């Protein structure tokens, strides 16, 4: 699985892969949690610029990371959502629990 | 005119992507919109993932995937011969998951229902599950 991570000043930026399904979710979750714990991440950013496909397995990963971050008082945001990914967020209600940053906000 | 295809593959998560692409390539014959195609891919992904995680519980098994095009209607069937679903209504409830430890969102059936027109589930404990989904394409042109 290809997934890039950037760590800077307690902020972990996860470049979500092209397709976030169950197959890819398993590895992403493991790697993200390792990094979050090891580097005491306070802010988590999911960058969807490369993502063309996401299903409910992806939702599970995001909700799970949100829960973990809220226990430790951290923050989670999602950025650069394609129209498709945005639709998945809305259908699942994820847009109500994760802050979505649009280009205008940056 | 009817046109149909059928594929079988091992219940390994790496095949989820294959299943989506196989159906998308076949449905492309009907000239769907990008949105319709994405809806179908999402629904296929949900049904196949369920078969692998819940039907076979990540053990070896075969997932059957068929797709029938009748006019502008796409009918997709995903079948497993795994453990089956005890309570289908409960399984369909949004946010319900039998495997919270796997961090499943419980949105699988909700997504199938959101992105397809009809979803039928037939299941028998110990025998497996068959999910049949229908979507009518090209409604953007209807008046």
gemmi code that builds the backbone of each chain (N, CA, C; Angstrom):
import gemmi

chains = {
    "A": [
        ("UNK", (0.842, -1.192, 0.000), (0.000, 0.000, 0.000), (0.880, 1.247, 0.000)),
        ("UNK", (0.505, 2.204, -0.782), (1.264, 3.442, -0.830), (0.533, 4.534, -0.076)),
        ("UNK", (1.189, 5.061, 0.917), (0.580, 6.135, 1.676), (1.708, 6.988, 2.219)),
        ("UNK", (1.605, 8.282, 2.067), (2.662, 9.165, 2.535), (2.247, 9.883, 3.807)),
        ("UNK", (3.218, 10.037, 4.676), (2.959, 10.716, 5.939), (3.954, 11.867, 6.089)),
        ("UNK", (3.465, 12.980, 6.590), (4.347, 14.118, 6.870), (4.138, 14.540, 8.305)),
        ("UNK", (5.223, 14.652, 9.020), (5.138, 15.007, 10.425), (5.847, 16.331, 10.654)),
        ("UNK", (5.123, 17.273, 11.276), (5.740, 18.572, 11.504), (5.081, 19.245, 12.697)),
        ("UNK", (5.839, 19.615, 13.677), (5.348, 20.316, 14.873), (4.105, 19.663, 15.489)),
        ("UNK", (4.156, 18.373, 15.690), (3.031, 17.674, 16.313), (1.819, 17.504, 15.415)),
        ("UNK", (1.981, 17.839, 14.136), (0.878, 17.667, 13.184), (1.239, 16.546, 12.207)),
        ("UNK", (0.356, 15.569, 12.098), (0.584, 14.476, 11.154), (-0.349, 14.646, 9.958)),
        ("UNK", (0.267, 14.756, 8.773), (-0.535, 14.880, 7.555), (-0.489, 13.544, 6.833)),
        ("UNK", (-1.670, 12.952, 6.623), (-1.744, 11.667, 5.940), (-2.243, 11.901, 4.518)),
        ("UNK", (-1.402, 11.584, 3.547), (-1.844, 11.689, 2.162), (-2.583, 10.407, 1.825)),
        ("UNK", (-3.892, 10.492, 1.842), (-4.740, 9.312, 1.650), (-4.528, 8.781, 0.233)),
        ("UNK", (-4.376, 7.470, 0.075), (-4.112, 6.908, -1.256), (-5.272, 7.084, -2.238)),
        ("UNK", (-5.036, 6.681, -3.450), (-6.002, 6.851, -4.542), (-7.327, 6.158, -4.235)),
        ("UNK", (-7.231, 4.954, -3.665), (-8.442, 4.209, -3.334), (-8.387, 3.800, -1.868)),
        ("UNK", (-9.331, 4.293, -1.079), (-9.374, 3.935, 0.341), (-10.517, 2.954, 0.568)),
        ("UNK", (-10.173, 1.658, 0.500), (-11.179, 0.620, 0.745), (-10.725, -0.214, 1.936)),
        ("UNK", (-11.402, -1.313, 2.188), (-11.062, -2.169, 3.330), (-9.626, -2.665, 3.231)),
        ("UNK", (-9.227, -3.048, 2.034), (-7.885, -3.593, 1.816), (-6.817, -2.591, 2.257)),
        ("UNK", (-7.011, -1.361, 1.863), (-6.031, -0.329, 2.148), (-6.202, 0.213, 3.568)),
        ("UNK", (-7.431, 0.171, 4.086), (-7.736, 0.740, 5.395), (-6.958, 0.057, 6.517)),
        ("UNK", (-6.786, -1.245, 6.388), (-6.131, -2.013, 7.443), (-4.708, -1.486, 7.696)),
        ("UNK", (-3.940, -1.310, 6.627), (-2.566, -0.829, 6.749), (-2.493, 0.621, 7.179)),
        ("UNK", (-3.380, 1.428, 6.619), (-3.397, 2.856, 6.932), (-3.647, 3.091, 8.427)),
        ("UNK", (-4.601, 2.344, 8.947), (-4.958, 2.480, 10.362), (-3.764, 2.133, 11.253)),
        ("UNK", (-3.103, 1.030, 10.917), (-1.979, 0.565, 11.723), (-0.835, 1.586, 11.693)),
        ("UNK", (-0.499, 2.030, 10.502), (0.620, 2.968, 10.366), (0.313, 4.299, 11.049)),
        ("UNK", (-0.915, 4.802, 10.840), (-1.292, 6.089, 11.429), (-1.229, 6.011, 12.950)),
        ("UNK", (-1.767, 4.933, 13.528), (-1.780, 4.807, 14.984), (-0.376, 4.716, 15.562)),
        ("UNK", (0.508, 4.020, 14.854), (1.894, 3.924, 15.308), (2.529, 5.309, 15.373)),
        ("UNK", (2.334, 6.079, 14.313), (2.915, 7.422, 14.246), (2.299, 8.350, 15.285)),
        ("UNK", (0.971, 8.273, 15.446), (0.277, 9.158, 16.391), (0.795, 8.921, 17.810)),
        ("UNK", (0.974, 7.647, 18.136), (1.443, 7.334, 19.476), (2.922, 7.692, 19.660)),
        ("UNK", (3.725, 7.317, 18.699), (5.173, 7.524, 18.828), (5.540, 9.006, 18.895)),
        ("UNK", (4.819, 9.829, 18.139), (5.199, 11.248, 18.060), (4.223, 12.170, 18.782)),
        ("UNK", (3.332, 11.581, 19.575), (2.349, 12.358, 20.340), (1.709, 13.450, 19.484)),
        ("UNK", (1.107, 12.994, 18.411), (0.489, 13.901, 17.437), (-0.707, 14.627, 18.060)),
        ("UNK", (-0.778, 15.942, 17.853), (-1.879, 16.741, 18.399), (-2.887, 17.115, 17.318)),
        ("UNK", (-2.399, 17.129, 16.110), (-3.300, 17.486, 15.007), (-3.107, 16.496, 13.871)),
        ("UNK", (-4.242, 15.973, 13.380), (-4.203, 14.975, 12.316), (-4.917, 15.549, 11.092)),
        ("UNK", (-4.241, 15.520, 9.965), (-4.850, 16.035, 8.732), (-4.924, 14.910, 7.702)),
        ("UNK", (-6.125, 14.633, 7.221), (-6.292, 13.688, 6.121), (-6.347, 14.492, 4.826)),
        ("UNK", (-5.336, 14.295, 3.995), (-5.304, 15.027, 2.735), (-5.804, 14.106, 1.619)),
        ("UNK", (-6.947, 14.479, 1.021), (-7.596, 13.637, 0.016), (-7.288, 14.050, -1.423)),
        ("UNK", (-6.232, 14.858, -1.625), (-5.965, 15.338, -2.996), (-5.832, 14.209, -4.018)),
        ("UNK", (-5.294, 13.064, -3.583), (-5.049, 11.975, -4.535), (-6.198, 10.971, -4.593)),
        ("UNK", (-7.196, 11.160, -3.722), (-8.181, 10.097, -3.534), (-9.364, 10.174, -4.497)),
        ("UNK", (-9.556, 9.077, -5.228), (-10.660, 9.009, -6.192), (-11.775, 8.108, -5.697)),
        ("UNK", (-11.423, 7.191, -4.801), (-12.425, 6.239, -4.341), (-12.346, 6.052, -2.832)),
        ("UNK", (-13.505, 6.055, -2.187), (-13.555, 5.730, -0.761), (-14.892, 5.061, -0.469)),
        ("UNK", (-14.864, 4.021, 0.360), (-16.127, 3.384, 0.740), (-16.281, 3.414, 2.260)),
        ("UNK", (-17.226, 2.634, 2.789), (-17.518, 2.741, 4.226), (-16.356, 2.266, 5.095)),
        ("UNK", (-15.450, 1.478, 4.529), (-14.273, 1.067, 5.301), (-13.403, 2.283, 5.611)),
        ("UNK", (-13.353, 3.205, 4.674), (-12.617, 4.455, 4.876), (-13.257, 5.283, 5.967)),
        ("UNK", (-14.597, 5.297, 5.979), (-15.330, 6.023, 7.023), (-14.936, 5.482, 8.400)),
        ("UNK", (-14.853, 4.147, 8.489), (-14.480, 3.505, 9.750), (-13.125, 3.980, 10.246)),
        ("UNK", (-12.174, 4.079, 9.328), (-10.825, 4.528, 9.696), (-10.865, 5.967, 10.221)),
        ("UNK", (-11.596, 6.828, 9.531), (-11.648, 8.233, 9.938), (-12.350, 8.408, 11.283)),
        ("UNK", (-13.482, 7.711, 11.453), (-14.207, 7.822, 12.728), (-13.330, 7.303, 13.872)),
        ("UNK", (-12.644, 6.202, 13.626), (-11.774, 5.616, 14.650), (-10.671, 6.571, 15.077)),
        ("UNK", (-10.029, 7.229, 14.086), (-8.949, 8.162, 14.406), (-9.505, 9.386, 15.139)),
        ("UNK", (-10.699, 9.805, 14.767), (-11.357, 10.946, 15.439), (-11.577, 10.638, 16.905)),
        ("UNK", (-12.071, 9.437, 17.174), (-12.324, 9.021, 18.556), (-11.022, 9.051, 19.346)),
        ("UNK", (-9.990, 8.412, 18.785), (-8.707, 8.352, 19.491), (-8.139, 9.735, 19.752)),
        ("UNK", (-8.245, 10.612, 18.754), (-7.702, 11.958, 18.901), (-8.495, 12.755, 19.933)),
        ("UNK", (-9.810, 12.506, 20.004), (-10.613, 13.287, 20.945), (-10.291, 12.871, 22.386)),
        ("UNK", (-9.906, 11.602, 22.587), (-9.493, 11.176, 23.936), (-8.272, 11.967, 24.393)),
        ("UNK", (-7.379, 12.222, 23.430), (-6.136, 12.898, 23.807), (-6.221, 14.409, 23.580)),
        ("UNK", (-7.415, 14.890, 23.294), (-7.612, 16.324, 23.117), (-7.051, 16.876, 21.827)),
        ("UNK", (-6.829, 16.006, 20.860), (-6.293, 16.444, 19.572), (-7.372, 16.858, 18.591)),
        ("UNK", (-6.925, 17.246, 17.423), (-7.827, 17.789, 16.410), (-7.674, 16.986, 15.103)),
        ("UNK", (-8.777, 16.795, 14.378), (-8.728, 16.074, 13.101), (-9.397, 16.909, 12.019)),
        ("UNK", (-8.725, 17.065, 10.891), (-9.364, 17.763, 9.777), (-9.167, 16.967, 8.495)),
        ("UNK", (-10.022, 17.246, 7.512), (-9.915, 16.625, 6.194), (-9.775, 17.740, 5.167)),
        ("UNK", (-8.891, 17.531, 4.215), (-8.624, 18.574, 3.223), (-8.685, 18.044, 1.802)),
        ("UNK", (-8.924, 18.939, 0.877), (-8.855, 18.663, -0.566), (-9.746, 17.506, -1.014)),
        ("UNK", (-11.010, 17.552, -0.588), (-11.946, 16.503, -0.949), (-12.424, 16.668, -2.392)),
        ("UNK", (-12.391, 15.572, -3.140), (-12.972, 15.593, -4.473), (-14.493, 15.586, -4.288)),
        ("UNK", (-15.219, 15.812, -5.375), (-16.675, 15.823, -5.300), (-17.194, 14.482, -4.788)),
        ("UNK", (-16.531, 13.420, -5.259), (-16.951, 12.069, -4.879), (-16.754, 11.825, -3.384)),
        ("UNK", (-15.559, 12.168, -2.904), (-15.253, 11.940, -1.492), (-16.182, 12.790, -0.620)),
        ("UNK", (-16.470, 13.979, -1.107), (-17.395, 14.854, -0.381), (-18.771, 14.194, -0.250)),
        ("UNK", (-19.215, 13.556, -1.347), (-20.511, 12.874, -1.344), (-20.515, 11.755, -0.299)),
        ("UNK", (-19.414, 11.004, -0.234), (-19.295, 9.917, 0.738), (-19.351, 10.484, 2.168)),
        ("UNK", (-18.711, 11.621, 2.373), (-18.741, 12.282, 3.691), (-20.177, 12.657, 4.065)),
        ("UNK", (-20.908, 13.206, 3.104), (-22.260, 13.684, 3.388), (-23.211, 12.511, 3.636)),
        ("UNK", (-23.123, 11.478, 2.769), (-24.016, 10.319, 2.920), (-23.808, 9.651, 4.277)),
        ("UNK", (-22.565, 9.623, 4.751), (-22.276, 8.929, 6.010), (-22.416, 9.846, 7.224)),
        ("UNK", (-22.569, 11.146, 6.989), (-22.663, 12.086, 8.110), (-21.307, 12.458, 8.686)),
        ("UNK", (-20.242, 12.020, 8.023), (-18.883, 12.273, 8.510), (-18.559, 13.765, 8.544)),
        ("UNK", (-19.198, 14.529, 7.653), (-18.927, 15.974, 7.601), (-19.357, 16.676, 8.887)),
        ("UNK", (-20.186, 15.966, 9.697), (-20.626, 16.583, 10.948), (-19.621, 16.365, 12.075)),
        ("UNK", (-18.759, 15.376, 11.916), (-17.809, 15.115, 13.019), (-16.360, 15.457, 12.661)),
        ("UNK", (-16.084, 15.630, 11.385), (-14.718, 16.018, 11.011), (-14.765, 17.374, 10.331)),
        ("UNK", (-13.861, 18.229, 10.748), (-13.793, 19.554, 10.136), (-13.213, 19.423, 8.728)),
        ("UNK", (-13.945, 19.962, 7.760), (-13.456, 19.910, 6.386), (-12.916, 21.277, 6.013)),
        ("UNK", (-11.655, 21.296, 5.613), (-11.068, 22.580, 5.210), (-11.089, 22.661, 3.691)),
        ("UNK", (-11.719, 23.708, 3.196), (-11.736, 23.893, 1.756), (-10.595, 24.838, 1.392)),
        ("UNK", (-10.333, 24.933, 0.110), (-9.194, 25.753, -0.340), (-9.301, 27.204, 0.134)),
        ("UNK", (-10.556, 27.687, 0.181), (-10.776, 29.086, 0.558), (-10.324, 29.356, 1.996)),
        ("UNK", (-10.426, 28.303, 2.854), (-10.063, 28.472, 4.262), (-8.561, 28.605, 4.452)),
        ("UNK", (-7.815, 28.027, 3.523), (-6.356, 27.944, 3.723), (-5.653, 29.270, 3.525)),
    ],
    "B": [
        ("UNK", (-32.281, -5.811, -24.901), (-31.308, -6.892, -25.028), (-30.549, -7.067, -23.708)),
        ("UNK", (-30.291, -8.317, -23.412), (-29.602, -8.599, -22.151), (-28.130, -8.957, -22.386)),
        ("UNK", (-27.309, -8.579, -21.459), (-25.879, -8.888, -21.535), (-25.420, -9.184, -20.115)),
        ("UNK", (-24.736, -10.294, -19.947), (-24.358, -10.621, -18.567), (-22.928, -11.143, -18.451)),
        ("UNK", (-22.398, -11.008, -17.246), (-21.054, -11.539, -16.966), (-21.033, -12.101, -15.557)),
        ("UNK", (-20.078, -12.985, -15.327), (-19.954, -13.582, -13.996), (-18.481, -13.859, -13.726)),
        ("UNK", (-18.020, -13.496, -12.550), (-16.642, -13.824, -12.169), (-16.643, -14.406, -10.759)),
        ("UNK", (-15.630, -15.187, -10.487), (-15.438, -15.744, -9.150), (-14.028, -15.412, -8.719)),
        ("UNK", (-13.860, -15.094, -7.462), (-12.504, -14.809, -6.982), (-12.386, -15.220, -5.518)),
        ("UNK", (-11.153, -15.368, -5.051), (-10.892, -15.758, -3.667), (-11.287, -14.635, -2.722)),
        ("UNK", (-11.675, -15.001, -1.518), (-12.093, -13.986, -0.536), (-10.871, -13.354, 0.121)),
        ("UNK", (-10.125, -12.601, -0.683), (-8.974, -11.852, -0.173), (-9.234, -10.375, -0.432)),
        ("UNK", (-8.850, -9.548, 0.537), (-9.198, -8.133, 0.435), (-8.596, -7.462, -0.808)),
        ("UNK", (-7.492, -7.992, -1.288), (-6.875, -7.383, -2.472), (-7.810, -7.464, -3.686)),
        ("UNK", (-8.758, -8.390, -3.664), (-9.681, -8.550, -4.797), (-10.845, -7.557, -4.777)),
        ("UNK", (-10.958, -6.764, -3.732), (-12.051, -5.772, -3.675), (-11.909, -4.772, -4.821)),
        ("UNK", (-10.691, -4.354, -5.061), (-10.447, -3.416, -6.163), (-10.738, -4.044, -7.507)),
        ("UNK", (-10.351, -5.294, -7.668), (-10.622, -6.006, -8.911), (-12.131, -6.078, -9.171)),
        ("UNK", (-12.895, -6.411, -8.121), (-14.349, -6.550, -8.269), (-14.981, -5.239, -8.755)),
        ("UNK", (-14.564, -4.132, -8.173), (-15.095, -2.813, -8.565), (-14.792, -2.502, -10.021)),
        ("UNK", (-13.529, -2.750, -10.383), (-13.102, -2.400, -11.737), (-13.767, -3.308, -12.777)),
        ("UNK", (-13.925, -4.595, -12.426), (-14.558, -5.539, -13.352), (-15.988, -5.091, -13.670)),
        ("UNK", (-16.739, -4.740, -12.626), (-18.126, -4.317, -12.831), (-18.162, -2.982, -13.588)),
        ("UNK", (-17.285, -2.067, -13.208), (-17.273, -0.749, -13.859), (-16.979, -0.894, -15.353)),
        ("UNK", (-16.031, -1.765, -15.696), (-15.679, -1.952, -17.105), (-16.849, -2.543, -17.878)),
        ("UNK", (-17.565, -3.460, -17.246), (-18.691, -4.099, -17.925), (-19.855, -3.116, -18.098)),
        ("UNK", (-20.125, -2.346, -17.054), (-21.242, -1.389, -17.084), (-20.949, -0.229, -18.044)),
        ("UNK", (-19.661, 0.009, -18.301), (-19.280, 1.113, -19.192), (-19.962, 1.008, -20.561)),
        ("UNK", (-20.371, -0.212, -20.941), (-21.120, -0.420, -22.199), (-22.378, 0.432, -22.290)),
        ("UNK", (-22.962, 0.739, -21.121), (-24.230, 1.480, -21.109), (-24.015, 2.990, -21.068)),
        ("UNK", (-22.761, 3.411, -21.161), (-22.431, 4.833, -21.159), (-22.967, 5.569, -19.923)),
        ("UNK", (-22.633, 5.057, -18.752), (-23.115, 5.716, -17.525), (-22.389, 7.038, -17.273)),
        ("UNK", (-22.953, 7.882, -16.418), (-22.244, 9.103, -16.010), (-21.145, 8.688, -15.030)),
        ("UNK", (-20.194, 9.572, -14.801), (-19.126, 9.289, -13.841), (-19.709, 9.017, -12.459)),
        ("UNK", (-20.767, 9.762, -12.146), (-21.395, 9.634, -10.844), (-22.075, 8.272, -10.679)),
        ("UNK", (-22.783, 7.855, -11.741), (-23.451, 6.546, -11.688), (-22.420, 5.431, -11.526)),
        ("UNK", (-21.333, 5.557, -12.269), (-20.281, 4.549, -12.212), (-19.652, 4.499, -10.807)),
        ("UNK", (-19.427, 5.670, -10.230), (-18.841, 5.731, -8.886), (-19.808, 5.137, -7.857)),
        ("UNK", (-21.116, 5.394, -8.035), (-22.122, 4.817, -7.125), (-22.063, 3.291, -7.171)),
        ("UNK", (-21.984, 2.757, -8.392), (-21.962, 1.302, -8.568), (-20.687, 0.709, -7.963)),
        ("UNK", (-19.561, 1.371, -8.193), (-18.297, 0.865, -7.644), (-18.337, 0.836, -6.117)),
        ("UNK", (-18.919, 1.872, -5.531), (-19.004, 1.916, -4.064), (-19.872, 0.766, -3.559)),
        ("UNK", (-21.032, 0.565, -4.200), (-21.951, -0.486, -3.752), (-21.296, -1.867, -3.891)),
        ("UNK", (-20.593, -2.109, -4.995), (-19.912, -3.394, -5.207), (-18.858, -3.596, -4.122)),
        ("UNK", (-18.107, -2.530, -3.846), (-17.066, -2.607, -2.835), (-17.651, -2.995, -1.477)),
        ("UNK", (-18.798, -2.404, -1.135), (-19.440, -2.700, 0.152), (-19.866, -4.167, 0.228)),
        ("UNK", (-20.512, -4.645, -0.835), (-21.027, -6.013, -0.816), (-19.885, -7.030, -0.781)),
        ("UNK", (-18.837, -6.778, -1.574), (-17.706, -7.709, -1.623), (-16.940, -7.687, -0.297)),
        ("UNK", (-16.763, -6.501, 0.270), (-16.076, -6.391, 1.565), (-16.850, -7.164, 2.633)),
        ("UNK", (-18.181, -7.025, 2.629), (-19.008, -7.781, 3.579), (-18.796, -9.280, 3.423)),
        ("UNK", (-18.774, -9.746, 2.174), (-18.597, -11.184, 1.931), (-17.269, -11.660, 2.512)),
        ("UNK", (-16.231, -10.852, 2.325), (-14.888, -11.246, 2.773), (-14.754, -11.169, 4.296)),
        ("UNK", (-15.200, -10.046, 4.874), (-15.016, -9.848, 6.319), (-16.031, -10.640, 7.146)),
        ("UNK", (-17.308, -10.532, 6.732), (-18.359, -11.124, 7.552), (-18.734, -12.527, 7.088)),
        ("UNK", (-18.900, -12.708, 5.788), (-19.289, -14.016, 5.260), (-18.229, -15.056, 5.584)),
        ("UNK", (-17.020, -14.781, 5.130), (-15.933, -15.750, 5.321), (-15.043, -15.430, 6.517)),
        ("UNK", (-15.278, -14.311, 7.159), (-14.465, -13.891, 8.307), (-12.966, -14.035, 8.017)),
        ("UNK", (-12.591, -13.560, 6.840), (-11.196, -13.562, 6.379), (-10.592, -14.951, 6.176)),
        ("UNK", (-11.453, -15.968, 6.124), (-10.928, -17.306, 5.837), (-11.067, -17.541, 4.331)),
        ("UNK", (-10.461, -18.634, 3.857), (-10.507, -18.937, 2.430), (-11.939, -19.219, 1.996)),
        ("UNK", (-12.300, -18.712, 0.843), (-13.627, -18.944, 0.297), (-13.690, -18.323, -1.073)),
        ("UNK", (-14.816, -18.512, -1.744), (-14.963, -17.950, -3.081), (-16.125, -16.968, -3.102)),
        ("UNK", (-15.886, -15.803, -3.655), (-16.946, -14.808, -3.804), (-17.391, -14.823, -5.263)),
        ("UNK", (-18.703, -14.897, -5.477), (-19.234, -14.893, -6.840), (-19.841, -13.522, -7.111)),
        ("UNK", (-19.507, -12.978, -8.239), (-19.991, -11.647, -8.609), (-20.568, -11.721, -10.010)),
        ("UNK", (-21.826, -11.345, -10.150), (-22.383, -11.342, -11.501), (-23.040, -10.002, -11.770)),
        ("UNK", (-23.118, -9.684, -13.035), (-23.699, -8.407, -13.436), (-24.529, -8.636, -14.687)),
        ("UNK", (-25.767, -8.176, -14.658), (-26.650, -8.327, -15.800), (-27.112, -6.945, -16.241)),
        ("UNK", (-26.985, -6.664, -17.528), (-27.480, -5.404, -18.074), (-28.742, -5.708, -18.866)),
        ("UNK", (-29.857, -5.110, -18.449), (-31.111, -5.288, -19.163), (-31.608, -3.902, -19.520)),
        ("UNK", (-31.548, -3.563, -20.786), (-31.851, -2.186, -21.162), (-30.890, -1.278, -20.428)),
        ("UNK", (-31.433, -0.323, -19.669), (-30.578, 0.607, -18.913), (-30.492, 0.212, -17.444)),
        ("UNK", (-30.916, -1.011, -17.135), (-30.876, -1.448, -15.738), (-29.700, -2.373, -15.491)),
        ("UNK", (-28.961, -2.060, -14.416), (-27.813, -2.874, -14.012), (-28.222, -3.679, -12.791)),
        ("UNK", (-28.057, -4.991, -12.857), (-28.343, -5.838, -11.706), (-27.058, -6.558, -11.305)),
        ("UNK", (-26.638, -6.342, -10.078), (-25.386, -6.923, -9.591), (-25.696, -7.886, -8.451)),
        ("UNK", (-25.111, -9.064, -8.523), (-25.311, -10.041, -7.460), (-23.968, -10.440, -6.882)),
        ("UNK", (-23.865, -10.370, -5.557), (-22.636, -10.787, -4.863), (-23.021, -11.916, -3.909)),
        ("UNK", (-22.413, -13.066, -4.115), (-22.787, -14.251, -3.338), (-21.578, -14.833, -2.614)),
        ("UNK", (-21.783, -15.196, -1.342), (-20.742, -15.962, -0.649), (-21.389, -17.195, -0.043)),
        ("UNK", (-20.569, -18.192, 0.252), (-21.067, -19.415, 0.893), (-20.487, -19.499, 2.295)),
        ("UNK", (-20.515, -18.366, 2.965), (-19.934, -18.269, 4.308), (-20.966, -18.489, 5.397)),
        ("UNK", (-20.816, -17.733, 6.495), (-21.586, -18.034, 7.703), (-23.038, -17.568, 7.680)),
        ("UNK", (-23.358, -16.628, 6.766), (-24.744, -16.150, 6.707), (-25.039, -15.093, 7.756)),
        ("UNK", (-26.191, -14.425, 7.602), (-26.579, -13.340, 8.515), (-27.776, -13.806, 9.338)),
        ("UNK", (-27.676, -13.675, 10.657), (-28.770, -14.120, 11.529), (-29.968, -13.194, 11.418)),
        ("UNK", (-29.700, -11.911, 11.507), (-30.785, -10.934, 11.521), (-30.506, -9.871, 10.456)),
        ("UNK", (-31.151, -10.014, 9.303), (-30.860, -9.123, 8.169), (-31.266, -7.684, 8.480)),
        ("UNK", (-32.418, -7.505, 9.140), (-32.862, -6.139, 9.448), (-31.852, -5.412, 10.343)),
        ("UNK", (-31.320, -6.150, 11.295), (-30.323, -5.564, 12.195), (-29.052, -5.226, 11.416)),
        ("UNK", (-28.642, -6.139, 10.548), (-27.419, -5.936, 9.762), (-27.535, -4.695, 8.879)),
        ("UNK", (-28.762, -4.411, 8.438), (-28.971, -3.276, 7.530), (-29.018, -1.937, 8.262)),
        ("UNK", (-29.201, -1.974, 9.567), (-29.332, -0.717, 10.309), (-28.045, 0.097, 10.240)),
        ("UNK", (-28.164, 1.383, 9.880), (-26.959, 2.209, 9.831), (-26.225, 2.176, 11.166)),
        ("UNK", (-24.931, 2.104, 11.113), (-24.026, 2.107, 12.268), (-24.010, 0.808, 13.053)),
        ("UNK", (-24.887, -0.154, 12.667), (-24.785, -1.439, 13.353), (-23.607, -2.200, 12.753)),
        ("UNK", (-22.757, -2.758, 13.601), (-21.730, -3.659, 13.088), (-21.547, -4.813, 14.060)),
        ("UNK", (-21.373, -5.988, 13.499), (-21.137, -7.167, 14.341), (-19.661, -7.255, 14.713)),
        ("UNK", (-18.850, -6.364, 14.106), (-17.414, -6.418, 14.376), (-16.854, -5.044, 14.754)),
        ("UNK", (-17.308, -4.482, 15.880), (-16.811, -3.150, 16.256), (-15.300, -3.157, 16.484)),
        ("UNK", (-14.752, -4.318, 16.869), (-13.303, -4.394, 17.137), (-12.498, -4.146, 15.866)),
        ("UNK", (-13.111, -4.344, 14.708), (-12.406, -4.090, 13.448), (-12.612, -2.653, 12.972)),
        ("UNK", (-13.283, -1.850, 13.824), (-13.540, -0.468, 13.465), (-14.344, -0.348, 12.186)),
        ("UNK", (-15.310, -1.218, 12.033), (-16.192, -1.113, 10.888), (-17.162, 0.025, 11.171)),
        ("UNK", (-17.548, 0.761, 10.142), (-18.422, 1.910, 10.386), (-19.884, 1.499, 10.514)),
        ("UNK", (-20.219, 0.300, 10.051), (-21.612, -0.130, 10.087), (-22.448, 0.545, 9.010)),
        ("UNK", (-21.766, 1.063, 7.987), (-22.467, 1.803, 6.929), (-22.584, 1.003, 5.622)),
        ("UNK", (-22.143, -0.227, 5.621), (-22.101, -1.009, 4.376), (-23.439, -1.091, 3.649)),
        ("UNK", (-24.454, -1.626, 4.319), (-25.762, -1.745, 3.671), (-26.376, -0.369, 3.408)),
        ("UNK", (-26.153, 0.571, 4.322), (-26.689, 1.922, 4.132), (-26.114, 2.528, 2.846)),
        ("UNK", (-24.836, 2.273, 2.591), (-24.210, 2.780, 1.367), (-24.800, 2.093, 0.138)),
        ("UNK", (-24.981, 0.783, 0.219), (-25.577, 0.071, -0.929), (-26.950, 0.662, -1.222)),
        ("UNK", (-27.732, 0.902, -0.158), (-29.085, 1.431, -0.362), (-29.058, 2.873, -0.841)),
        ("UNK", (-28.041, 3.618, -0.417), (-27.962, 5.026, -0.836), (-27.561, 5.149, -2.309)),
        ("UNK", (-26.717, 4.229, -2.764), (-26.159, 4.391, -4.103), (-26.828, 3.535, -5.175)),
        ("UNK", (-27.674, 2.586, -4.768), (-28.388, 1.762, -5.736), (-29.888, 2.011, -5.554)),
        ("UNK", (-30.706, 1.602, -6.536), (-32.146, 1.830, -6.414), (-32.824, 0.770, -5.546)),
        ("UNK", (-32.365, -0.473, -5.709), (-32.961, -1.572, -4.940), (-31.846, -2.448, -4.381)),
        ("UNK", (-32.019, -2.913, -3.144), (-31.059, -3.861, -2.559), (-31.863, -4.987, -1.907)),
        ("UNK", (-31.611, -6.215, -2.351), (-32.287, -7.377, -1.765), (-31.233, -8.267, -1.120)),
        ("UNK", (-31.524, -8.725, 0.095), (-30.560, -9.590, 0.783), (-31.231, -10.919, 1.101)),
        ("UNK", (-30.579, -11.989, 0.711), (-31.072, -13.326, 0.994), (-29.948, -14.043, 1.729)),
        ("UNK", (-30.241, -14.566, 2.901), (-29.161, -15.171, 3.672), (-29.677, -16.323, 4.506)),
        ("UNK", (-28.851, -17.325, 4.672), (-29.200, -18.447, 5.539), (-27.978, -18.762, 6.394)),
        ("UNK", (-28.185, -18.813, 7.710), (-27.065, -19.072, 8.617), (-26.427, -20.418, 8.262)),
        ("UNK", (-25.125, -20.382, 8.089), (-24.390, -21.604, 7.746), (-24.289, -21.880, 6.256)),
        ("UNK", (-25.097, -21.144, 5.461), (-25.078, -21.402, 4.012), (-24.526, -20.259, 3.179)),
        ("UNK", (-24.647, -19.053, 3.708), (-24.105, -17.920, 2.965), (-25.118, -16.835, 2.697)),
        ("UNK", (-24.679, -15.841, 1.957), (-25.478, -14.642, 1.724), (-25.425, -14.251, 0.253)),
        ("UNK", (-26.573, -13.791, -0.234), (-26.625, -13.294, -1.605), (-27.216, -11.879, -1.564)),
        ("UNK", (-26.472, -10.927, -2.064), (-26.943, -9.540, -2.121), (-27.183, -9.191, -3.578)),
        ("UNK", (-28.417, -8.760, -3.870), (-28.755, -8.397, -5.243), (-29.096, -6.913, -5.262)),
        ("UNK", (-28.451, -6.180, -6.171), (-28.645, -4.730, -6.215), (-28.990, -4.290, -7.631)),
        ("UNK", (-29.897, -3.333, -7.710), (-30.298, -2.838, -9.031), (-30.129, -1.337, -9.128)),
        ("UNK", (-29.726, -0.896, -10.303), (-29.677, 0.542, -10.534), (-30.100, 0.819, -11.966)),
        ("UNK", (-31.002, 1.753, -12.131), (-31.408, 2.166, -13.483), (-30.582, 3.376, -13.891)),
        ("UNK", (-29.960, 3.267, -15.048), (-29.077, 4.339, -15.491), (-29.778, 5.311, -16.422)),
        ("UNK", (-29.169, 6.467, -16.563), (-29.616, 7.413, -17.588), (-30.872, 8.161, -17.263)),
        ("UNK", (-31.215, 8.216, -15.987), (-32.450, 8.925, -15.664), (-32.315, 10.433, -15.851)),
        ("UNK", (-31.092, 10.866, -15.986), (-30.874, 12.308, -16.243), (-31.545, 12.733, -17.554)),
        ("UNK", (-31.686, 11.737, -18.496), (-32.269, 12.071, -19.805), (-33.791, 11.986, -19.816)),
        ("UNK", (-34.353, 11.368, -18.756), (-35.807, 11.213, -18.759), (-36.481, 12.546, -18.462)),
        ("UNK", (-37.647, 12.726, -19.035), (-38.364, 13.969, -18.697), (-39.766, 13.632, -18.239)),
    ],
}
model = gemmi.Model(1)
for chain_id, residues in chains.items():
    chain = gemmi.Chain(chain_id)
    for i, (resn, *xyz) in enumerate(residues, 1):
        res = gemmi.Residue()
        res.name, res.seqid = resn, gemmi.SeqId(i, " ")
        for name, pos in zip(("N", "CA", "C"), xyz):
            atom = gemmi.Atom()
            atom.name, atom.element = name, gemmi.Element(name[0])
            atom.pos, atom.b_iso = gemmi.Position(*pos), 0.0
            res.add_atom(atom)
        chain.add_residue(res)
    model.add_chain(chain)
structure = gemmi.Structure()
structure.add_model(model)
structure.setup_entities()
